[in-house]
């Protein structure tokens, strides 16, 4: 893609699309030139690979994009045929199906029909994978399987679960040790010494990106809100894929400026007056994103609470490994039920919400199993009503639009009574 483009003149939505494609093109170009491509889990630290000029692809984001563009079933059919259980995370199954199709293409020299007709962004196979278990342990087996199937190195950063808060020193020291070992592994893979100067710059860039992401997320606290947090689902791609690159900072700064201008001019997320505000706890239902958005919008409900900004609030002190270690372990999913309840209560209160909607996600057992207890804690803390619905992040078969509408309407009625 051409770089003869005026970034300053582009809207945040245009920047988002431009940089997403640019990242994919960088990976394709790296593959053509014989440079390394890494597939990484979403909350594994990208700072290490960026410091070593390794192109990066994020299977979770890639799978979400496939689901949003209605292409998940082709990938799921492939992984189903390979014997992967339906109980496995659908992000993993979509990605493993995509991997199998790329392997077939490499083996035969012919692009499989499911791949040729897929809306999936075309990204190359990796030369190494890196993962971290700070959001779930499924990632370990998923990435181990990728490494085995492709016969490539797998770097695992082990992050202990935090039963108590604040994070104890021994946990931070252990994770910092994991970071140092990952650096040694990257030196072995690349045959080069680790570039600590570039690493420090990548850390600083991450902090600038996080600052702008938080600036955007804060806009949902206003009544009325210029930001519907459904937008964060789409814009989240760059805080995952490019938080250690300037791409995320540039895009989120522009988005924040647009939202601040809208707030000043009385332009809000819902064209009609917002009637209620909710927190959505859980991953988006990507194949039915439009339906879930419109179902709430038609009731005058805006989503002003979301745990996503909290996950990506990876604030730490550049140059301080212990500080960075703490940032990557305090993800609320990696902490006790008590702390999870505190985090979500704060999100509900900051969003000035009238209720909470919980996605009982078949693919995400960690979030699904804990949502029942979390809902009780948050309700005890806030007195607000809640509802839940069954769904899945990328497998369209596990979501019923009718059930979703019924649950949302019931929550809306309860919120009306409360008001």
KOLFIVEX-713450 format. One line per 5 residues: their letters; for each residue x, y, z of N, C-alpha, C. Coordinates in steps of 0.1 Angstrom, whole numbers, plus 5000, padded with zeros to 4 digits. Layout:
REM residues N
A> X:Y:Z:X:Y:Z:X:Y:Z ~ ...;
This chain:
REM residues 419
XXXXX> 5008:4988:5000:5000:5000:5000:5009:5012:5000 ~ 5004:5023:4994:5011:5035:4992:5011:5043:5005 ~ 5023:5049:5009:5024:5058:5020:5022:5073:5017 ~ 5018:5075:5004:5016:5089:4999:5002:5093:5004 ~ 5001:5095:5017:4987:5098:5022:4989:5108:5033;
XXXXX> 4979:5117:5034:4979:5128:5044:4972:5123:5057 ~ 4980:5118:5066:4974:5113:5079:4966:5123:5086 ~ 4971:5136:5086:4964:5146:5093:4950:5149:5088 ~ 4947:5146:5076:4934:5149:5070:4924:5138:5072 ~ 4929:5126:5077:4920:5115:5078:4912:5115:5092;
XXXXX> 4900:5109:5091:4892:5107:5103:4898:5096:5111 ~ 4894:5094:5123:4898:5083:5131:4894:5070:5125 ~ 4882:5069:5119:4877:5057:5113:4885:5054:5101 ~ 4889:5063:5093:4898:5061:5082:4912:5057:5086 ~ 4917:5063:5097:4930:5059:5103:4930:5044:5108;
XXXXX> 4919:5041:5114:4918:5027:5119:4919:5017:5108 ~ 4911:5019:5097:4912:5010:5085:4926:5010:5079 ~ 4931:5022:5077:4944:5024:5071:4955:5016:5079 ~ 4956:5018:5092:4966:5011:5099:4964:4996:5101 ~ 4952:4992:5101:4949:4977:5102:4955:4971:5089;
XXXXX> 4952:4977:5078:4957:4971:5065:4972:4973:5064 ~ 4978:4984:5069:4992:4986:5069:4999:4975:5077 ~ 4994:4972:5089:5000:4961:5097:5000:4948:5090 ~ 4989:4945:5083:4989:4932:5076:4998:4932:5064 ~ 4999:4944:5057:5009:4945:5046:5023:4944:5051;
XXXXX> 5026:4949:5062:5040:4948:5068:5043:4934:5070 ~ 5034:4926:5075:5036:4912:5078:5038:4904:5064 ~ 5030:4907:5055:5031:4901:5042:5045:4904:5035 ~ 5049:4917:5036:5062:4921:5031:5073:4915:5038 ~ 5072:4914:5051:5083:4907:5059:5085:4893:5055;
XXXXX> 5074:4886:5052:5074:4872:5048:5081:4871:5034 ~ 5078:4880:5025:5084:4880:5012:5099:4882:5013 ~ 5103:4890:5022:5117:4894:5023:5125:4884:5032 ~ 5118:4874:5037:5125:4864:5046:5128:4869:5060 ~ 5120:4880:5064:5121:4884:5078:5111:4877:5086;
XXXXX> 5112:4878:5099:5104:4870:5108:5090:4876:5110 ~ 5080:4867:5111:5067:4870:5114:5062:4863:5126 ~ 5056:4870:5136:5052:4863:5148:5037:4864:5150 ~ 5031:4853:5154:5017:4854:5158:5017:4855:5173 ~ 5009:4864:5179:5010:4867:5193:4996:4868:5199;
XXXXX> 4994:4863:5211:4982:4865:5219:4980:4880:5222 ~ 4968:4883:5225:4964:4898:5226:4971:4905:5237 ~ 4972:4899:5249:4978:4906:5260:4992:4901:5264 ~ 4998:4894:5254:5013:4892:5256:5020:4905:5252 ~ 5031:4908:5259:5038:4921:5257:5044:4921:5242;
XXXXX> 5040:4931:5234:5045:4932:5221:5059:4939:5221 ~ 5062:4946:5232:5074:4954:5232:5087:4946:5228 ~ 5087:4933:5231:5099:4926:5228:5101:4924:5213 ~ 5090:4920:5207:5091:4917:5192:5093:4930:5184 ~ 5087:4941:5189:5088:4954:5182:5103:4958:5183;
XXXXX> 5109:4956:5195:5123:4960:5197:5132:4952:5187 ~ 5128:4941:5183:5136:4932:5174:5131:4933:5159 ~ 5122:4942:5156:5117:4944:5142:5111:4932:5137 ~ 5103:4925:5145:5096:4913:5141:5082:4917:5138 ~ 5077:4914:5126:5063:4917:5122:5053:4909:5130;
XXXXX> 5042:4915:5134:5033:4908:5143:5019:4907:5138 ~ 5013:4895:5140:4999:4893:5137:4992:4888:5150 ~ 4979:4891:5152:4972:4887:5164:4960:4879:5160 ~ 4961:4865:5163:4950:4856:5159:4937:4859:5165 ~ 4936:4864:5177:4923:4868:5183:4916:4879:5175;
XXXXX> 4924:4889:5172:4918:4901:5165:4915:4896:5151 ~ 4923:4888:5145:4921:4883:5131:4908:4875:5131 ~ 4906:4866:5141:4894:4858:5142:4882:4866:5144 ~ 4883:4876:5153:4872:4885:5155:4867:4892:5142 ~ 4877:4897:5134:4874:4903:5122:4867:4893:5112;
XXXXX> 4871:4881:5112:4865:4871:5103:4850:4869:5108 ~ 4849:4868:5121:4835:4867:5126:4826:4878:5123 ~ 4831:4890:5125:4823:4902:5122:4819:4903:5107 ~ 4828:4898:5098:4825:4898:5084:4818:4886:5079 ~ 4812:4878:5088:4804:4866:5085:4812:4855:5079;
XXXXX> 4825:4854:5081:4833:4843:5075:4837:4833:5084 ~ 4832:4832:5097:4837:4823:5107:4834:4808:5103 ~ 4822:4806:5098:4818:4792:5096:4827:4784:5086 ~ 4833:4791:5076:4842:4784:5067:4854:4779:5075 ~ 4859:4787:5084:4871:4783:5092:4867:4773:5103;
XXXXX> 4855:4775:5109:4851:4765:5119:4848:4751:5113 ~ 4843:4751:5100:4841:4738:5093:4854:4730:5092 ~ 4865:4738:5089:4878:4731:5087:4883:4726:5101 ~ 4882:4734:5111:4887:4729:5124:4878:4718:5130 ~ 4865:4719:5127:4856:4708:5131:4860:4695:5124;
XXXXX> 4863:4696:5111:4867:4684:5104:4880:4678:5109 ~ 4889:4687:5114:4901:4682:5120:4900:4676:5133 ~ 4888:4677:5139:4885:4670:5152:4886:4679:5164 ~ 4888:4692:5162:4888:4701:5173:4874:4702:5179 ~ 4874:4701:5193:4861:4701:5200:4854:4714:5199;
XXXXX> 4840:4713:5198:4832:4725:5198:4833:4733:5211 ~ 4838:4726:5222:4839:4733:5235:4852:4742:5236 ~ 4861:4741:5226:4872:4749:5225:4869:4763:5221 ~ 4876:4773:5226:4874:4787:5223:4873:4789:5207 ~ 4862:4796:5203:4860:4797:5189:4871:4806:5182;
XXXXX> 4877:4815:5189:4888:4823:5184:4899:4813:5180 ~ 4902:4803:5189:4912:4793:5186:4908:4785:5174 ~ 4895:4780:5173:4891:4772:5162:4891:4779:5149 ~ 4887:4792:5149:4887:4800:5136:4902:4801:5132 ~ 4911:4804:5141:4925:4805:5138:4931:4792:5133;
XXXXX> 4928:4781:5140:4933:4768:5136:4928:4764:5122 ~ 4916:4767:5119:4910:4765:5106:4918:4773:5095 ~ 4920:4786:5098:4928:4794:5089:4942:4789:5087 ~ 4948:4784:5098:4961:4778:5097:4961:4766:5087 ~ 4951:4758:5089:4951:4745:5081:4949:4749:5066;
XXXXX> 4942:4759:5063:4940:4763:5049:4953:4769:5043 ~ 4960:4777:5052:4973:4782:5047:4983:4771:5045 ~ 4983:4761:5053:4992:4749:5052:4989:4742:5039 ~ 4976:4741:5036:4972:4734:5024:4976:4742:5011 ~ 4975:4755:5012:4979:4764:5001:4994:4762:4999;
XXXXX> 5002:4762:5010:5017:4761:5009:5021:4747:5003 ~ 5013:4737:5007:5016:4723:5003:5013:4721:4988 ~ 5002:4726:4983:4997:4723:4970:5000:4734:4960 ~ 5002:4747:4965:5004:4758:4956:4991:4763:4950 ~ 4980:4758:4955:4967:4762:4951:4959:4768:4963;
XXXXX> 4953:4779:4961:4945:4786:4972:4932:4778:4974 ~ 4930:4772:4986:4917:4765:4988:4905:4775:4987 ~ 4894:4769:4982:4882:4778:4979:4878:4785:4992 ~ 4878:4779:5003:4873:4785:5016:4882:4797:5019 ~ 4895:4796:5015:4904:4808:5018:4902:4818:5007;
XXXXX> 4901:4814:4995:4899:4824:4984:4887:4832:4985 ~ 4876:4826:4990:4863:4833:4992:4861:4839:5005 ~ 4871:4838:5014:4870:4843:5028:4871:4858:5029 ~ 4864:4865:5038:4866:4879:5040:4878:4881:5049 ~ 4884:4871:5053:4896:4872:5063:4907:4880:5056;
XXXXX> 4913:4889:5065:4925:4896:5060:4935:4886:5057 ~ 4942:4887:5046:4952:4877:5042:4965:4880:5050 ~ 4968:4871:5059:4981:4872:5066:4989:4859:5065 ~ 5002:4860:5066:5010:4849:5064:5012:4840:5076 ~ 5016:4828:5074:5019:4819:5085:5031:4824:5093;
XXXXX> 5032:4821:5106:5042:4827:5115:5055:4819:5114 ~ 5066:4825:5118:5079:4819:5120:5081:4815:5135 ~ 5074:4822:5143:5074:4819:5158:5061:4824:5163 ~ 5057:4819:5175:5045:4823:5182:5049:4827:5197 ~ 5042:4837:5202:5044:4841:5216:5031:4843:5223;
XXXXX> 5030:4838:5235:5017:4838:5242:5019:4841:5257 ~ 5009:4844:5263:5009:4848:5278:4996:4843:5284 ~ 4996:4838:5296:4984:4832:5301:4977:4842:5311 ~ 4978:4855:5309:4972:4865:5318:4958:4867:5316 ~ 4952:4861:5305:4937:4862:5303:4931:4849:5303;
XXXXX> 4938:4838:5299:4932:4825:5300:4943:4814:5297 ~ 4941:4802:5302:4951:4791:5300:4948:4784:5287 ~ 4937:4787:5280:4935:4781:5267:4946:4785:5257 ~ 4951:4797:5259:4961:4803:5250:4973:4794:5250 ~ 4977:4788:5261:4989:4780:5262:4988:4768:5252;
XXXXX> 4977:4760:5253:4975:4748:5245:4973:4752:5230 ~ 4966:4763:5228:4964:4768:5215:4977:4771:5208 ~ 4986:4779:5214:4998:4783:5208:5008:4771:5208 ~ 5008:4763:5218:5016:4751:5217:5012:4742:5205 ~ 4999:4742:5202:4995:4734:5191:4999:4741:5178;
XXXXX> 4998:4754:5177:5003:4761:5165:5018:4758:5163 ~ 5026:4758:5173:5040:4756:5172:5043:4742:5168 ~ 5035:4732:5173:5038:4718:5169:5033:4716:5155 ~ 5022:4721:5151:5017:4719:5137:5026:4725:5127 ~ 5032:4737:5130:5041:4744:5121:5056:4742:5123;
XXXXX> 5059:4735:5134:5073:4732:5137:5081:4745:5138 ~ 5076:4754:5147:5082:4767:5149:5084:4769:5164 ~ 5093:4779:5168:5094:4781:5182:5082:4787:5189 ~ 5080:4784:5201:5069:4789:5209:5075:4795:5222 ~ 5072:4808:5224:5077:4815:5236:5065:4818:5245;
XXXXX> 5066:4812:5257:5055:4813:5266:5059:4822:5278 ~ 5051:4832:5281:5054:4841:5293:5043:4837:5303 ~ 5048:4830:5314:5039:4825:5324:5036:4837:5334 ~ 5024:4839:5336:5019:4850:5346:5010:4843:5356 ~ 5015:4843:5369:5007:4836:5379:4993:4843:5381;
XXXXX> 4983:4835:5385:4970:4841:5389:4972:4848:5402 ~ 4965:4859:5404:4966:4868:5416:4954:4865:5425 ~ 4957:4857:5435:4946:4854:5445:4944:4866:5455 ~ 4955:4874:5456:4954:4885:5465:4958:4898:5458 ~ 4954:4909:5463:4958:4922:5458:4963:4931:5469;
XXXXX> 4972:4940:5468:4980:4942:5455:4989:4931:5451 ~ 4995:4933:5440:5004:4922:5434:5016:4921:5443 ~ 5019:4909:5448:5031:4907:5457:5044:4909:5449 ~ 5054:4913:5456:5067:4915:5449:5072:4902:5443 ~ 5071:4891:5450:5076:4878:5444:5070:4875:5431;
XXXXX> 5057:4878:5429:5050:4876:5416:5056:4885:5405 ~ 5059:4897:5408:5065:4907:5399:5079:4902:5395 ~ 5086:4898:5405:5100:4893:5402:5100:4881:5393 ~ 5090:4872:5396:5089:4860:5387:5086:4863:5373 ~ 5077:4873:5371:5073:4877:5357:5084:4884:5350;
XXXXX> 5091:4892:5358:5103:4899:5352:5113:4889:5347 ~ 5114:4878:5355:5123:4867:5351:5118:4861:5338 ~ 5105:4859:5337:5099:4854:5324:5102:4863:5312 ~ 5102:4876:5315:5105:4886:5304:5120:4884:5300 ~ 5129:4883:5309:5143:4881:5306:5145:4868:5298;
XXXXX> 5138:4858:5302:5140:4845:5295:5134:4846:5280 ~ 5123:4854:5279:5117:4856:5266:5127:4863:5257 ~ 5134:4873:5263:5144:4881:5255:5155:4871:5251 ~ 5160:4862:5259:5170:4852:5256:5165:4843:5244 ~ 5153:4839:5245:5147:4831:5234:5147:4838:5221;
XXXXX> 5143:4851:5221:5143:4859:5209:5157:4861:5203 ~ 5167:4862:5212:5181:4863:5207:5184:4850:5200 ~ 5180:4839:5206:5183:4826:5199:5176:4825:5186 ~ 5164:4829:5185:5156:4828:5173:5161:4837:5162 ~ 5165:4849:5166:5169:4859:5156:5184:4858:5153;
XXXXX> 5192:4852:5162:5206:4852:5160:5212:4866:5162 ~ 5205:4875:5169:5210:4889:5172:5208:4892:5187 ~ 5216:4901:5192:5215:4906:5205:5202:4915:5206 ~ 5196:4914:5218:5184:4922:5220:5187:4936:5220 ~ 5179:4944:5214:5181:4959:5213:5174:4966:5224;
XXXXX> 5181:4968:5235:5174:4974:5247:5170:4989:5245 ~ 5177:4996:5236:5174:5010:5233:5160:5010:5226 ~ 5158:5001:5216:5145:5001:5209:5134:4996:5218 ~ 5138:4987:5227:5129:4982:5237:5123:4993:5246 ~ 5132:5002:5250:5128:5013:5258:5119:5023:5251;
XXXXX> 5122:5025:5238:5113:5033:5229:5100:5027:5227 ~ 5100:5013:5226:5087:5006:5224:5078:5007:5237 ~ 5085:5007:5249:5078:5008:5261:5072:5022:5262 ~ 5080:5032:5259:5075:5046:5259:5063:5048:5249 ~ 5064:5042:5238:5053:5043:5228:5040:5036:5233;
XXXXX> 5042:5025:5240:5031:5018:5246:5023:5027:5256 ~ 5031:5034:5264:5025:5043:5273:5017:5055:5267 ~ 5023:5060:5256:5016:5070:5249:5003:5065:5242 ~ 5003:5053:5237:4991:5047:5231:4981:5045:5242 ~ 4985:5039:5253:4975:5037:5264:4969:5050:5269;
XXXXX> 4977:5060:5270:4972:5073:5275:4960:5078:5266 ~ 4962:5077:5253:4952:5081:5243:4940:5072:5244 ~ 4942:5059:5245:4931:5049:5247:4923:5052:5259 ~ 4929:5055:5270:4922:5059:5282:4914:5072:5280 ~ 4920:5081:5273:4913:5094:5270:4900:5091:5262;
XXXXX> 4901:5082:5253:4889:5078:5245:4878:5072:5255 ~ 4883:5062:5262:4874:5055:5271:4867:5064:5281 ~ 4873:5074:5286:4868:5083:5295:4856:5091:5290 ~ 4854:5092:5277:4843:5100:5271:4830:5094:5274 ~ 4829:5081:5277:4816:5075:5280:4811:5078:5294;
XXXXX> 4819:5086:5302:4814:5089:5315:4805:5101:5315 ~ 4804:5108:5304:4796:5120:5303:4781:5116:5301 ~ 4772:5124:5307:4758:5123:5305:4753:5136:5298 ~ 4749:5135:5285:4748:5124:5277:4761:5120:5271 ~ 4763:5108:5266:4776:5103:5262:4778:5105:5247;
XXXXX> 4790:5111:5243:4793:5111:5229:4799:5098:5224 ~ 4801:5089:5233:4808:5076:5230:4798:5064:5234 ~ 4795:5056:5224:4789:5043:5227:4800:5033:5227 ~ 4801:5026:5238:4813:5017:5239:4813:5005:5229 ~ 4802:5004:5221:4803:4994:5210:4814:4999:5201;
XXXXX> 4816:5012:5200:4827:5017:5191:4841:5011:5196 ~ 4842:5009:5209:4855:5004:5214:4858:4990:5209 ~ 4847:4983:5206:4850:4969:5200:4857:4970:5187 ~ 4854:4980:5179:4860:4981:5166:4874:4988:5167 ~ 4875:4998:5175:4887:5006:5177:4898:4998:5185;
XXXXX> 4893:4988:5192:4902:4980:5200:4913:4973:5192 ~ 4911:4971:5180:4921:4964:5171:4935:4969:5173 ~ 4936:4983:5173:4949:4988:5174:4955:4988:5187 ~ 4948:4989:5198:4954:4988:5211:4959:4974:5214 ~ 4953:4964:5206:4958:4950:5206:4971:4949:5197;
XXXXX> 4969:4953:5185:4979:4950:5174:4990:4960:5173 ~ 4988:4972:5179:4998:4983:5176:5000:4992:5187 ~ 4999:4987:5200:5000:4996:5211:5015:5000:5213 ~ 5024:4993:5207:5038:4996:5208:5043:5003:5195 ~ 5034:5007:5187:5037:5014:5175:5029:5028:5176;
XXXXX> 5033:5037:5168:5027:5050:5168:5013:5050:5162 ~ 5010:5039:5155:4997:5038:5148:4985:5040:5158 ~ 4986:5033:5169:4975:5034:5179:4974:5048:5185 ~ 4985:5053:5189:4985:5067:5194:4979:5077:5185 ~ 4983:5077:5172:4977:5086:5163:4962:5085:5161;
XXXXX> 4958:5072:5160:4943:5070:5158:4935:5074:5170 ~ 4939:5070:5182:4932:5073:5194:4932:5088:5197 ~ 4943:5095:5194:4943:5109:5196:4932:5116:5187 ~ 4932:5112:5175:4922:5117:5166:4908:5114:5170 ~ 4906:5101:5175:4892:5097:5179:4888:5105:5191;
XXXXX> 4897:5107:5201:4894:5115:5213:4891:5129:5209 ~ 4898:5135:5200:4895:5149:5196:4882:5150:5189 ~ 4878:5140:5181:4865:5140:5175:4854:5139:5186 ~ 4856:5130:5195:4846:5129:5206:4844:5141:5214 ~ 4855:5147:5218:4855:5160:5225:4848:5171:5218;
XXXXX> 4850:5171:5205:4844:5181:5196:4829:5179:5196 ~ 4825:5166:5195:4811:5162:5195:4804:5166:5208 ~ 4811:5163:5219:4806:5167:5232:4803:5182:5233 ~ 4813:5189:5229:4812:5204:5229:4800:5209:5221 ~ 4797:5202:5210:4787:5206:5200:4773:5200:5202;
XXXXX> 4773:5192:5213:4760:5185:5216:4757:5174:5207 ~ 4767:5167:5201:4765:5155:5193:4768:5143:5201 ~ 4758:5134:5203:4759:5123:5212:4759:5110:5205 ~ 4762:5099:5212:4762:5086:5206:4749:5082:5200 ~ 4738:5084:5207:4725:5082:5202:4719:5095:5197;
XXXXX> 4713:5094:5185:4708:5106:5179:4696:5111:5187 ~ 4688:5101:5192:4677:5105:5201:4683:5105:5215 ~ 4676:5111:5225:4681:5112:5238:4683:5098:5244 ~ 4695:5096:5250:4697:5083:5257:4687:5082:5268 ~ 4681:5070:5269:4671:5067:5280:4678:5060:5292;
XXXXX> 4686:5050:5288:4693:5042:5299:4707:5040:5294 ~ 4715:5036:5305:4730:5034:5302:4733:5020:5309 ~ 4740:5012:5301:4743:4999:5307:4758:4996:5306 ~ 4763:4987:5314:4776:4980:5313:4774:4967:5306 ~ 4782:4964:5296:4782:4951:5290:4795:4944:5295;
XXXXX> 4793:4932:5301:4804:4925:5306:4806:4913:5297 ~ 4817:4912:5290:4820:4901:5282:4825:4905:5268 ~ 4830:4896:5260:4834:4899:5247:4822:4901:5238 ~ 4824:4908:5227:4813:4911:5217:4809:4898:5210 ~ 4797:4897:5205:4792:4886:5197:4795:4891:5183;
XXXXX> 4807:4888:5178:4811:4894:5165:4802:4891:5153 ~ 4798:4879:5151:4789:4876:5140:4776:4883:5140 ~ 4771:4887:5152:4758:4894:5154:4760:4908:5160 ~ 4771:4914:5158:4774:4927:5164:4764:4937:5160 ~ 4760:4938:5148:4750:4947:5144:4736:4945:5151;
XXXXX> 4732:4933:5152:4720:4930:5159:4720:4934:5173 ~ 4731:4931:5180:4731:4934:5195:4731:4950:5197 ~ 4738:4956:5188:4739:4971:5188:4725:4977:5186 ~ 4719:4973:5175:4706:4979:5171:4695:4975:5181 ~ 4695:4963:5187:4685:4959:5197:4686:4969:5209;
XXXXX> 4697:4972:5214:4699:4982:5225:4695:4996:5220 ~ 4700:5000:5209:4698:5014:5204:4683:5016:5202 ~ 4676:5006:5197:4661:5008:5195:4654:5011:5208 ~ 4660:5007:5219:4654:5009:5232:4659:5022:5239 ~ 4667:5029:5232:4673:5041:5237:4684:5038:5248;
XXXXX> 4690:5026:5246:4700:5022:5256:4714:5024:5250 ~ 4723:5030:5257:4737:5032:5253:4746:5025:5262 ~ 4756:5018:5256:4766:5011:5265:4777:5021:5269 ~ 4777:5025:5282:4787:5034:5287:4797:5027:5296 ~ 4795:5015:5299:4804:5007:5308:4809:4995:5300;
XXXXX> 4822:4993:5301:4828:4982:5294:4842:4979:5301 ~ 4844:4966:5303:4857:4962:5309:4869:4962:5299 ~ 4866:4964:5286:4877:4964:5277:4887:4975:5279 ~ 4883:4987:5282:4893:4997:5285:4902:4994:5297 ~ 4896:4987:5306:4904:4983:5318:4915:4973:5315;
XXXXX> 4912:4963:5306:4921:4953:5302:4934:4960:5295 ~ 4931:4970:5287:4942:4976:5280:4948:4989:5287 ~ 4945:4991:5300:4951:5001:5307:4964:4996:5313 ~ 4973:4994:5304:4986:4987:5307:4997:4998:5310 ~ 4993:5006:5321:5002:5016:5325:5014:5011:5333;
XXXXX> 5026:5015:5330:5038:5011:5337:5049:5021:5335 ~ 5060:5020:5342:5071:5029:5341:5081:5024:5331 ~ 5083:5030:5319:5093:5025:5310:5107:5023:5316 ~ 5114:5012:5313:5127:5010:5319:5127:5002:5332 ~ 5115:5000:5337:5113:4993:5350:5106:4980:5347;
XXXXX> 5113:4969:5348:5108:4956:5344:5097:4951:5355 ~ 5099:4955:5367:5090:4951:5377:5076:4959:5375 ~ 5077:4971:5371:5065:4979:5368:5058:4973:5356 ~ 5065:4969:5346:5059:4963:5334:5053:4950:5338 ~ 5060:4942:5346:5055:4929:5351:5041:4931:5358;
XXXXX> 5040:4941:5366:5028:4943:5373:5017:4946:5363 ~ 5020:4955:5354:5009:4959:5344:5004:4947:5337 ~ 5012:4937:5333:5008:4926:5325:5002:4914:5334 ~ 5002:4916:5347:4996:4906:5355:4983:4911:5362 ~ 4981:4924:5363:4969:4928:5371:4957:4929:5362;
XXXXX> 4957:4923:5350:4945:4922:5342:4934:4917:5351 ~ 4922:4923:5351:4912:4919:5360:4908:4904:5359 ~ 4909:4899:5347:4906:4885:5345:4916:4876:5352 ~ 4927:4881:5355:4938:4873:5362:4939:4876:5377 ~ 4928:4881:5382:4927:4884:5397:4915:4877:5403;
XXXXX> 4915:4878:5416:4905:4871:5424:4891:4876:5421 ~ 4881:4868:5425:4867:4872:5423:4864:4885:5430 ~ 4869:4886:5442:4867:4898:5450:4872:4911:5442 ~ 4884:4910:5437:4889:4921:5429:4882:4923:5416 ~ 4878:4912:5410:4870:4913:5398:4857:4921:5400;
XXXXX> 4851:4918:5412:4838:4925:5416:4841:4940:5418 ~ 4852:4943:5424:4856:4957:5426:4858:4965:5413 ~ 4865:4958:5404:4868:4965:5391:4855:4967:5384 ~ 4846:4957:5383:4834:4959:5375:4824:4969:5382 ~ 4824:4969:5395:4816:4979:5402:4821:4993:5399;
XXXXX> 4834:4995:5398:4839:5008:5395:4835:5012:5380 ~ 4836:5002:5371:4832:5004:5357:4818:5008:5356 ~ 4809:5001:5363:4794:5005:5363:4792:5019:5369 ~ 4799:5022:5379:4797:5035:5386:4803:5046:5377 ~ 4814:5044:5371:4820:5054:5363:4812:5057:5350;
XXXXX> 4806:5046:5345:4797:5048:5333:4783:5053:5337 ~ 4781:5056:5350:4768:5061:5354:4756:5052:5349 ~ 4758:5039:5350:4749:5029:5344:4737:5027:5352 ~ 4726:5022:5345:4714:5019:5351:4712:5004:5352 ~ 4720:4996:5346:4719:4981:5346:4732:4975:5340;
XXXXX> 4732:4962:5341:4744:4954:5336:4739:4942:5327 ~ 4745:4940:5316:4742:4929:5307:4754:4920:5307 ~ 4752:4907:5310:4763:4897:5310:4762:4888:5298 ~ 4773:4887:5291:4774:4877:5280:4779:4864:5285 ~ 4771:4854:5286:4775:4840:5290:4781:4833:5278;
XXXXX> 4794:4835:5276:4801:4832:5263:4805:4818:5264 ~ 4800:4809:5255:4804:4795:5255:4818:4794:5252 ~ 4824:4803:5244:4838:4801:5241:4848:4805:5252 ~ 4843:4814:5261:4852:4820:5271:4847:4815:5285 ~ 4852:4803:5288:4847:4796:5301:4851:4805:5313;
XXXXX> 4862:4811:5313:4866:4819:5325:4856:4830:5328 ~ 4853:4837:5317:4844:4848:5319:4829:4843:5322 ~ 4825:4833:5314:4812:4828:5316:4809:4822:5329 ~ 4819:4814:5335:4816:4807:5348:4816:4817:5359 ~ 4824:4828:5358:4825:4838:5369:4814:4848:5368;
XXXXX> 4807:4849:5357:4797:4860:5356:4786:4859:5366 ~ 4782:4847:5369:4771:4845:5379:4774:4852:5393 ~ 4786:4848:5398:4791:4853:5411:4794:4868:5410 ~ 4800:4872:5398:4803:4886:5397:4790:4895:5396 ~ 4780:4890:5390:4767:4897:5389:4761:4899:5403;
XXXXX> 4762:4890:5411:4757:4891:5425:4765:4902:5433 ~ 4778:4901:5431:4787:4911:5438:4783:4925:5434 ~ 4783:4927:5421:4780:4940:5415:4766:4945:5419 ~ 4757:4936:5419:4743:4941:5423:4743:4944:5438 ~ 4750:4936:5446:4750:4940:5461:4757:4953:5463;
XXXXX> 4767:4956:5454:4774:4969:5456:4767:4981:5451 ~ 4759:4979:5440:4752:4990:5433:4737:4991:5434 ~ 4731:4979:5437:4716:4978:5437:4710:4978:5423 ~ 4718:4978:5413:4713:4978:5399:4709:4965:5394 ~ 4699:4964:5385:4694:4952:5379:4704:4947:5369;
XXXXX> 4703:4934:5366:4712:4928:5355:4704:4917:5348 ~ 4709:4914:5336:4704:4903:5329:4715:4896:5322 ~ 4713:4884:5316:4724:4877:5309:4718:4870:5297 ~ 4726:4867:5287:4722:4860:5275:4733:4850:5271 ~ 4729:4840:5264:4738:4830:5259:4744:4834:5246;
XXXXX> 4757:4832:5244:4763:4836:5231:4776:4830:5229 ~ 4783:4836:5219:4797:4831:5216:4803:4843:5208 ~ 4817:4844:5210:4824:4855:5204:4825:4854:5188 ~ 4827:4841:5183:4828:4840:5169:4820:4829:5162 ~ 4815:4819:5170:4807:4809:5165:4792:4813:5164;
XXXXX> 4787:4816:5152:4773:4822:5151:4762:4812:5156 ~ 4766:4799:5157:4756:4789:5160:4752:4790:5175 ~ 4759:4796:5183:4757:4796:5198:4750:4809:5202 ~ 4743:4816:5193:4736:4828:5197:4723:4828:5191 ~ 4713:4832:5199:4699:4833:5195:4695:4848:5195;
XXXXX> 4693:4854:5184:4688:4868:5184:4675:4870:5192 ~ 4666:4861:5191:4653:4862:5198:4655:4862:5213 ~ 4664:4853:5218:4667:4852:5232:4673:4865:5237 ~ 4683:4870:5229:4689:4883:5232:4679:4894:5234 ~ 4670:4895:5224:4660:4906:5224:4651:4905:5237;
XXXXX> 4647:4892:5240:4639:4890:5252:4646:4894:5264 ~ 4659:4891:5266:4666:4894:5278:4668:4909:5279 ~ 4671:4915:5268:4674:4930:5268:4661:4937:5271 ~ 4650:4933:5266:4637:4939:5268:4633:4938:5283 ~ 4636:4926:5289:4633:4924:5303:4642:4933:5312;
XXXXX> 4655:4935:5308:4663:4944:5316:4658:4958:5314 ~ 4654:4962:5302:4649:4975:5300:4637:4978:5309 ~ 4628:4969:5310:4616:4971:5318:4620:4973:5333 ~ 4629:4965:5338:4633:4966:5352:4640:4980:5354 ~ 4648:4984:5344:4655:4997:5346:4645:5008:5345;
XXXX> 4634:5007:5337:4624:5017:5337:4617:5018:5351 ~ 4614:5006:5357:4608:5006:5370:4617:5013:5380 ~ 4630:5010:5379:4639:5016:5389:4640:5031:5387 ~ 4639:5036:5375:4640:5050:5372:4627:5057:5377;
